[in-house]
Amino acid sequence: MSGTGNGTRRSGRPVEGEPLLVRAFRILRAFRTPGESLTLSLLAARAELPKSSTLRIATQLVDVGALERRNDGRFVMGLRMLELAAVAPRGHGLRSAALPYMEDLHRVTNQHVQLAVREGNEAVLVERLSARDAVAVAHRVGGRLPLDKTGVGIALLAWAPASVYQTVLGTDSPGGASPAHQRRVRDLMARARRDGVVALTGDNPLGTEPTEVTTIAAPIIDERGQALGAISIIQPGGGTGVNVLRVALRTASLGIARTVASP
């Protein structure tokens, strides 16, 4: 990777004048899976920082509890990060309001029930209730999902600013999404806005059985008409039982919105 000091970075080198806080967050975001432990070399490689800088910043993060260092020298995420995340209103605040409704849906369907919020041009999965025999899914809690290719993403994109839609689909760029994909996304967004729920069936992204997966998703809209998040159910196969799930999800999304609005 090549770059200059105006916002891009050279491979393995920090941007000239890049703030310490930005480098610290690059180190924290190097952790990609729950419970993952990283050597200093791998941590530096993922953060694209020199090992000396990585060690210095990681040591400071250990001192404040954001990271922990095991006896074998590997770094893991610290409990302080969990404490801080627990007070994030768009994550755990919404999660607390949504969990009773998610548990009801999970109990009835025995399938994955997901909750996501939009951050920039992506969706972030903040909770998922899973069943042992449910279809395998690619994303984990805390992971990021594309807005234009997932159920919760479409539900969130339908209430996002036009600039987000243009960026996600590259409508102003020659290298953007194909016209066919743009039309499909616009149609799904229109359904989400009209019905308060949207369903889409597609190939299983993991390439395993079942070959088809259906996602039904509903945005959680506050009294100002803004999307707080989106809730979804993922089930194997095509459209079996989708109409019943559409009603259940729509009801749940309205209930979550009322709970969030309550004092």
Secondary structure, DSSP 4 states (H G I P E B T S, - for coil): ----TTS---TTSPPTT--HHHHHHHHHTT--STT--B-HHHHHHHHT--HHHHHHHHHHHHHTTSEEE-TTS-EEE-HHHHHHHTT-IIIIIHHHHHHHHHHHHHHHH-SEEEEEEEETTEEEEEEEE--TTSPP-S--TT-EEETTSSHHHHHHHTTS-HHHHHHHHTTTSTTS--HHHHHHHHHHHHHHHHHS-EEEEEE-TT--SSSEEEEEEEEEE-TTS-EEEEEEEEEESSSTTHHHHHHHHHHHHHHHHHHHH--
